Amino acid sequence: MEKLPKFDIPGHVHFVTSNVYRRIPLFVTYDYCKILLENIDHYRQVHKFSLFGYVIMPDHFHALILSEEDVFIRRIMQDIKKYTAKQIREHLEQNPQSWDDFGGLVIPKANLEKACKTPARRCLQNFRIPIIDEFLVSVPRTKRQKHQFWQTSFYDFNVYSEAKLHEKLNYIHQNPVSWSLVDDPANYVYSSYLNYCGDGQEELPIDVDWL
């Protein structure tokens, strides 16, 4: 993914996707999902970007981001991924032994087993309590690097119209349903669906003024 072009065009919303290294399903627990959300929210304040939608899936996340003209999407994603990885590494170094040590599972095990029969199977077939050694790298990119938690770079699609924005937002919200993690997008906690259709008590506030 590292050679994919990125186009920072004023007024274009970025539909971004970032995958966990080796597609390991890290984001099936509350603690790690919260770490990612907190970093997205923190760097939204730092870089002053607008967030129109998101979903955290077991081995990747999608987001719709409108950045300021002088802030490149690469910088935003670099910061989110860097500090998320740092916090996850620190947690894994404590050698957690059970799902309770991760804050519990976001999705019941029965749903995860059902999801194995969908395209989600490619990551959930490795579903188990993660250990830090799974993230060791054989060819470090720097002298100090020992672990990697995100795939290099990320996918970026320029959303050039409101119709395309609706299309991508619908894709994001239906992702947990298409994976059979839930039957209704309203039942998935780590998505912006409830920001649009909920009661105002969502995990992460987003910008809905584009509607």
N, C-alpha and C positions, 0 to 999 in steps of 0.2 A: 504493500500500500504506500510505501514511502515516496514513490515518484508521481503520485496523483497530483495534477495541477490544482491550485487554489486561486480563485479569482475574487479579489476584494473590490466589488463593484458597489458604489454608493447606492443605497436604496434596496439592494438585494438582501433577502433573508438567507442565511446559511442553514441548510438541512444537513446536520453533521451526524456521523456515526463513528463510534470508537469501540473497538473490540478488546476484550481481555486477552492477554498473552496466552497462546495455545488454546484459546476458547474455553478456558476453565471457568465453570459457573460460580464465580465469586459472589455475584449479587443476588443470592437467594436468601440472604439474611438481613435482618433489620439494621444491624450495626453498620454493615458495609454500604448499604443503600443510603443511610443517613450521612455517612462520611462523604459520599459522592454528592448528595444534595447540598450539604453544607459548603462544600468547595465551589459548586456551581453558584450558589447564592453569594458567597464571599467575593468571588471574582466578577460577578455581575456588578457588585458595588465598586470594585476596584477599576474595572475597565468600562463601566457604564454602558453595558450592552442591554438590549431588550430581549427577554425570553418569552417566546410565544407558545411553546409547548415542549414536552419531554416525555420520555418513558425510560425506565431502567429495567432491562431484561437480564436474565441470568448471566449472560456472557458479553453483553454490550449495552450501550445506551444510545438513544437518538435525542437530538434537541434541535429546536428552531431558534436561531440566534440572529438578531439584527445588531451589528456592531457599529460603534462610532466610526466616522470616516478615517480617523487617524489611528485606529487600533485594528491590526490584522487578526483574522480568525485564527491563524497559526498561534499567535501569542496567547489568545484566550484559551485555546485547547491545551496548549503546552502547560500553562499554569494549573488548569483544572486537573490534568492527568498527573502532573509532577507531584502535587501535594496530596492528592488522593492516594497515589502509590506510596508516598512516604508514611502516611498514617496506617495504611493497610499493612505495610511491612512491619511497622512497629508493633501492631497487634499480633501478627503471625509469629513474631519473634518471642512472644509470650507463651507459645505452644498451646493454643486452645485445644481442648479435648472433646468438647461436645457442642451441639448446635446452640445450647443455652449460653455458651461462652461467646457466641457471635450475636447474642440478642434474640435468638430464635429464628425460625424459618418464616419468610414472608409468605410463601405458598405451602399449603399442606403437602406432605409427602405423597398422598394419593394423587393430587393434581400433577405433581412432578412426574410420577410414574405414567400417568396418562399422557403427559406432554412428550414422553419418550417415543410415542407412536407418530409424532408429527416431525417436521424438519428440525424441531428443537433437539431431537435425539442426538444430533452431532455433538452437542456439548453436554447434555444431561446423561449420556451414557457413562460419563466420567464423574457423575454426581457422588460426592463423598466430602467428608470434612477436609478442607484444604490444609496443606502444610507448606511451609515456606520453601522447602526444597523443590517443589514443583515449579518454582519461578526462577530457579537458577539458570543463568545464561552460559552457553558454551563458548560464545565469541563476544566478549564484552565490547561495547562501543567506546567506553572510556576505561582508564586504569582502575577507577574506584568502583565501577559497576559490578555487582554480583548477582542482582536480581532484576527481573523485568516483569511488570504487572500489566502493561498495556501493549498491544501491538504497535509497531512503529507507525507513526503518522496517523491519519484518520481519513474517512471518506467525507467529501464536502460537495454538496449540490447547491447551486445558486437558484433560489426560488425567485422567479422574475415576475410573477403576477399573483393577484389575490386568489384566483382559481387554483393555481398550483399550490399556494399556501394551504388552502382548504384540503387539497388532496393529500399533502404530506402530513397535515395534522390528523386527518382521518386515519392514515396509515399508522401513525404513531399510536393512536388510541386503540386501534384494533389489533395491534401487535400481540398483546397478551392473550387475546381471544384466538387469534390464528395459531398460536402455539398451544392452545388448550390449557393454559394456566388458569384461566377463569372462563366462565360462560358469558359474562357481561363486563364491559370495560369499567363499569361503576364499582366492580368488586376488586379492582386492582389498585393497591395503595400507591405505588410509585409511578404514577402517570399524571399528566395534567388534565385528564378527562374530567375529574371532579372540579377543577378550576372553572370549567365551562358549564358543568351540569350539576355541581354539588351545592353544599350549603355554606360555603365560605370558610370551612375548617380544614383546608387542604395542607399537605405537608410543606409545599413550597409555593409561595405566591408567584404568579406570572403576570405578564403584561397582556391585557385583553383589550386595550384601547384601539387596536387595529381593526376590530370588528365594526 
